Amino acid sequence: MTKKFHIKKGDTVYVNAGESRGKQGRVLEVIRKKDRAIVEGVNIISKHQKPNAESPQGGILKKEAPVHISNLMLIDSKTGKPTRIGRRKNADGKLVRYSKKSGEEIK
């Protein structure tokens, strides 16, 4: 069975701990096996790249490194502030995520 996380790919999140604390970004990928997510513009590292067919010049590349899921909070679309997430059944009986701050369902 796969793990259930409070964030998904495409969500806008706030980083509440670590070196990138206070930054916001969009989730590009969720790595379930390691409980981590890659967030756009957050936790930037320098990767030394040897010249190869893809990049003949090589050099130092800047790229996003994974951030632990526990250090991320979803941004509430209504208030624009970080919020905790809950799960409840909607009218169809499906389990959906909702914002604890505004009580609104998250699409």
Protein Blocks (a to p, Z undefined) as FASTA:
>chain_A
ZZddfbdehiacddfedjkgoiacddfbdcfknopacdehiaiacddddddfklmngpad
dddddddfklpccddfklopacdddddddfkopacdddfklopacZZ
